[in-house]
């Protein structure tokens, strides 16, 4: 007999295996997914469902037959049992990166602005600011380049200090960039404006036990704004090529442009960094995945 948590963990893996196939049901309108309790009559039920995020929710009589999301999906679980998992459909609008203090001038003369939410250090005590790839690599993304490694210092500042973009990536797992800060002071850097200190990070994978937990968001515009976790299984389409980020933490919409890279904390522990939002939800990249990519220490 599988426990509820085991069933949820399997559903999360199943979702990441099958979402690309499900995208073909209504291409261009389906923009994301999550595992969550099904809503009936405006209230959450006890049953978990595969929730489809759509730009616009339409009546079935306005859709072609192959554009209709099935009411349930038959899935074989690890115990050998087939279960009909219900679906739900939610109109969330289109995801947007929350570009909006890390500041990079673009080729078009405008600036890409985000939050340097967390400071990291390597074995030589060099300091790096962590933000999103889309904040400092926007020009690269518009030319189809989703990984960078080098030394780009052109018109880049962190907290008004000239800095160097060293490495970054946008993939189906990550939206992260590491910015070297020459001569950064060797003092505690991860003290939030309200005095909260980052004492470590939450290891992963992030299980469904995080659902309902209270987190706090720290950015250029936020000083410990609280929100409760909706899901640990979010998937959203980035708008670039066919890149969808999977296994994102989902919060109620609580961020604005400029909050990209914001630190998201559970108590004094880093859960992840904000990447963007749609009309209904804010999405967070778990930090453990970022650290697996580049194992720096929290400064």
C-alpha positions as CSV (number, residue, x, y, z in Angstrom):
1,X,0.0,0.0,0.0
2,X,1.5,3.3,-1.1
3,X,1.3,6.3,1.3
4,X,0.0,9.6,0.1
5,X,3.5,11.1,0.1
6,X,4.7,8.2,-2.1
7,X,1.8,8.7,-4.5
8,X,2.6,12.4,-4.7
9,X,6.3,11.8,-5.3
10,X,5.5,9.3,-8.1
11,X,3.0,11.8,-9.7
12,X,5.6,14.5,-9.6
13,X,8.0,12.3,-11.6
14,X,5.3,11.2,-13.9
15,X,4.5,14.8,-14.6
16,X,8.0,15.6,-15.7
17,X,8.0,12.6,-18.0
18,X,4.8,13.3,-19.7
19,X,4.2,17.1,-19.7
20,X,5.7,17.6,-23.2
21,X,3.3,15.1,-24.6
22,X,0.4,16.8,-22.9
23,X,1.5,20.1,-24.3
24,X,0.3,18.8,-27.7
25,X,-3.3,18.8,-26.5
26,X,-3.6,22.5,-26.9
27,X,-0.2,24.0,-28.0
28,X,0.1,27.7,-27.2
29,X,-2.6,27.7,-24.6
30,X,-1.2,25.2,-22.1
31,X,1.6,27.0,-20.3
32,X,2.3,25.0,-17.2
33,X,1.4,22.3,-14.7
34,X,1.4,21.4,-11.0
35,X,0.2,18.6,-8.7
36,X,-2.4,20.0,-6.4
37,X,-5.8,19.2,-4.8
38,X,-8.7,19.5,-7.2
39,X,-11.0,22.5,-6.8
40,X,-14.7,21.9,-6.9
41,X,-17.2,24.7,-6.3
42,X,-14.4,27.0,-5.4
43,X,-13.0,24.8,-2.6
44,X,-10.1,22.3,-2.6
45,X,-11.1,18.7,-2.2
46,X,-9.1,15.9,-0.6
47,X,-8.2,14.4,-4.0
48,X,-5.0,15.4,-5.7
49,X,-5.1,16.2,-9.5
50,X,-2.8,17.1,-12.3
51,X,-3.5,20.8,-12.8
52,X,-3.1,22.3,-16.3
53,X,-2.2,26.0,-16.4
54,X,-3.7,27.7,-19.4
55,X,-3.4,31.2,-20.9
56,X,-7.2,31.3,-21.3
57,X,-9.8,28.9,-20.1
58,X,-12.4,28.2,-22.7
59,X,-15.7,26.3,-22.8
60,X,-15.5,22.8,-24.3
61,X,-18.0,23.7,-27.1
62,X,-15.4,26.3,-28.3
63,X,-12.6,23.7,-28.6
64,X,-11.8,21.1,-31.1
65,X,-12.0,17.5,-29.9
66,X,-8.3,17.1,-29.7
67,X,-7.9,20.3,-27.8
68,X,-10.0,19.2,-24.8
69,X,-8.0,18.2,-21.7
70,X,-9.2,14.8,-20.5
71,X,-11.2,14.7,-17.2
72,X,-8.8,12.1,-15.9
73,X,-5.6,10.3,-16.8
74,X,-5.1,6.6,-16.2
75,X,-1.7,6.0,-14.6
76,X,0.0,2.8,-13.5
77,X,1.7,3.3,-10.0
78,X,4.7,1.5,-8.6
79,X,2.5,-0.9,-6.7
80,X,1.1,-2.2,-10.0
81,X,-2.3,-0.5,-9.5
82,X,-3.9,1.7,-12.2
83,X,-5.5,4.8,-10.9
84,X,-7.6,7.4,-12.7
85,X,-6.0,10.7,-11.7
86,X,-8.4,13.6,-12.2
87,X,-7.3,16.7,-14.0
88,X,-8.1,20.4,-13.3
89,X,-7.7,23.4,-15.5
90,X,-6.7,26.9,-14.2
91,X,-6.4,30.1,-16.1
92,X,-3.1,31.6,-15.1
93,X,-2.1,33.8,-18.0
94,X,1.4,33.9,-19.4
95,X,4.5,33.5,-17.4
96,X,6.9,36.4,-17.3
97,X,10.4,36.7,-15.9
98,X,10.5,39.3,-13.2
99,X,13.2,41.4,-14.6
100,X,12.9,44.6,-13.1
101,X,20.4,45.3,-7.1
102,X,21.7,43.6,-10.2
103,X,21.7,45.9,-13.2
104,X,22.8,45.1,-16.8
105,X,22.6,47.3,-19.8
106,X,21.2,45.6,-22.9
107,X,22.2,46.0,-26.5
108,X,19.0,47.9,-27.1
109,X,20.0,50.6,-24.6
110,X,17.5,49.5,-21.9
111,X,18.5,47.9,-18.6
112,X,17.7,44.5,-17.2
113,X,17.3,44.8,-13.5
114,X,16.9,42.0,-10.9
115,X,17.8,41.2,-7.4
116,X,21.1,39.8,-6.2
117,X,19.3,37.8,-3.4
118,X,22.1,35.6,-2.1
119,X,25.9,36.0,-1.9
120,X,28.1,33.0,-2.3
121,X,31.8,32.3,-2.0
122,X,34.3,29.8,-3.4
123,X,37.2,28.1,-1.7
124,X,39.4,31.2,-2.2
125,X,36.8,33.4,-0.5
126,X,35.9,35.1,-3.7
127,X,32.4,36.5,-3.5
128,X,29.7,35.9,-6.1
129,X,26.2,37.3,-6.3
130,X,23.5,34.8,-7.3
131,X,20.7,36.0,-9.6
132,X,18.9,34.6,-12.7
133,X,20.4,34.0,-16.1
134,X,17.6,36.0,-17.7
135,X,18.6,39.1,-15.7
136,X,22.2,39.2,-17.0
137,X,22.0,37.0,-20.0
138,X,18.9,38.4,-21.7
139,X,20.9,39.5,-24.8
140,X,22.3,36.0,-25.1
141,X,18.9,34.4,-24.7
142,X,17.4,36.5,-27.5
143,X,20.2,35.0,-29.7
144,X,19.5,31.4,-28.6
145,X,22.4,31.1,-26.2
146,X,21.3,29.5,-22.9
147,X,24.6,28.8,-21.3
148,X,27.5,31.2,-20.7
149,X,30.9,30.8,-19.1
150,X,33.5,33.5,-19.4
151,X,34.0,37.1,-18.2
152,X,31.4,39.6,-19.2
153,X,31.7,42.8,-17.2
154,X,30.1,45.2,-19.7
155,X,27.8,47.6,-17.9
156,X,27.1,45.2,-15.0
157,X,26.8,46.3,-11.4
158,X,25.7,44.7,-8.1
159,X,24.8,47.2,-5.4
160,X,26.4,49.8,-7.5
161,X,29.7,47.9,-7.5
162,X,31.2,47.0,-11.0
163,X,30.9,43.2,-11.3
164,X,31.7,40.4,-13.7
165,X,29.2,37.8,-15.1
166,X,31.1,34.6,-14.9
167,X,28.7,31.7,-15.5
168,X,25.0,31.1,-16.0
169,X,22.3,28.8,-17.5
170,X,18.7,28.6,-18.5
171,X,17.5,25.0,-18.8
172,X,14.6,22.8,-17.9
173,X,16.0,22.7,-14.3
174,X,17.7,26.1,-13.8
175,X,17.6,29.8,-14.3
176,X,20.7,31.0,-12.5
177,X,23.7,33.2,-12.9
178,X,26.9,33.7,-10.9
179,X,28.4,37.2,-10.8
180,X,31.9,37.8,-9.4
181,X,32.3,40.9,-7.3
182,X,35.9,42.1,-7.3
183,X,37.2,43.3,-4.0
184,X,33.9,42.5,-2.2
185,X,34.2,43.1,1.6
186,X,34.8,40.0,3.7
187,X,31.8,40.6,6.0
188,X,28.6,38.7,6.5
189,X,26.6,39.6,3.3
190,X,23.5,37.5,3.7
191,X,21.7,39.6,6.3
192,X,18.3,40.7,5.1
193,X,16.9,44.2,5.7
194,X,14.8,43.0,8.7
195,X,17.9,41.4,10.3
196,X,17.2,37.8,9.2
197,X,20.4,35.9,8.4
198,X,20.7,33.0,5.9
199,X,22.2,30.2,8.0
200,X,22.1,27.4,5.4
201,X,19.9,25.9,2.7
202,X,17.2,23.3,2.4
203,X,18.5,20.2,0.8
204,X,16.6,18.4,-1.9
205,X,14.8,17.1,-3.7
206,X,12.0,19.2,-2.2
207,X,9.2,16.8,-1.2
208,X,5.5,17.5,-0.9
209,X,6.1,18.1,2.9
210,X,7.0,21.7,1.9
211,X,3.3,22.4,0.8
212,X,1.6,24.8,3.1
213,X,4.9,26.0,4.7
214,X,5.3,29.7,5.2
215,X,8.2,31.3,3.3
216,X,9.5,34.9,3.2
217,X,10.7,36.7,0.1
218,X,13.5,39.2,0.1
219,X,14.2,41.4,-2.9
220,X,14.7,45.0,-4.0
221,X,10.9,45.5,-3.4
222,X,10.2,42.9,-0.7
223,X,11.3,42.8,2.9
224,X,10.2,39.5,4.2
225,X,6.8,39.3,2.5
226,X,5.2,36.0,3.6
227,X,3.5,33.4,1.4
228,X,2.5,29.8,1.8
229,X,3.8,27.1,-0.6
230,X,1.2,25.9,-3.1
231,X,3.2,23.1,-4.8
232,X,6.6,21.6,-5.1
233,X,5.9,20.3,-8.6
234,X,5.4,23.4,-10.8
235,X,6.2,23.4,-14.5
236,X,6.1,26.6,-16.6
237,X,7.0,27.5,-20.1
238,X,9.6,30.2,-20.3
239,X,8.7,31.6,-23.7
240,X,12.2,30.8,-25.1
241,X,12.4,28.0,-27.7
242,X,10.9,24.9,-26.0
243,X,12.4,25.5,-22.6
244,X,10.0,24.7,-19.7
245,X,11.4,24.7,-16.1
246,X,10.3,21.7,-14.1
247,X,10.1,21.0,-10.3
248,X,9.7,24.6,-9.4
249,X,8.3,25.7,-6.1
250,X,4.9,27.4,-6.6
251,X,3.7,30.3,-4.4
252,X,0.7,32.5,-4.8
253,X,1.5,35.5,-7.0
254,X,3.5,37.8,-4.7
255,X,6.3,39.3,-6.8
256,X,6.7,42.1,-9.4
257,X,9.2,43.1,-12.0
258,X,12.6,43.5,-10.3
259,X,12.1,40.6,-7.9
260,X,14.0,38.1,-10.1
261,X,16.7,36.5,-8.0
262,X,15.0,37.3,-4.7
263,X,15.9,35.0,-1.8
264,X,13.1,32.8,-0.6
265,X,13.6,31.6,3.0
266,X,12.0,29.1,5.3
267,X,13.0,30.5,8.7
268,X,16.7,31.1,8.3
269,X,17.2,28.6,5.5
270,X,17.4,29.3,1.9
271,X,14.7,27.5,-0.2
272,X,15.5,29.1,-3.5
273,X,15.3,32.2,-5.7
274,X,12.4,33.8,-7.5
275,X,12.5,33.6,-11.3
276,X,9.1,35.1,-12.3
277,X,5.3,34.7,-12.2
278,X,2.1,34.5,-14.2
279,X,-1.2,36.1,-13.1
280,X,-1.8,33.6,-10.3
281,X,1.6,32.2,-9.1
282,X,5.2,33.1,-8.4
283,X,7.8,30.5,-9.3
284,X,11.0,29.7,-7.3
285,X,14.0,27.7,-8.4
286,X,15.1,25.5,-5.5
287,X,18.6,26.4,-4.4
288,X,19.7,22.8,-4.0
289,X,19.5,22.4,-7.8
290,X,21.6,25.6,-8.3
291,X,24.2,24.2,-5.8
292,X,24.3,20.9,-7.7
293,X,25.2,22.9,-10.8
294,X,27.9,25.0,-9.1
295,X,28.8,24.0,-5.5
296,X,29.6,27.4,-3.9
297,X,29.1,28.1,-0.2
298,X,26.7,30.6,1.2
299,X,28.9,33.6,2.2
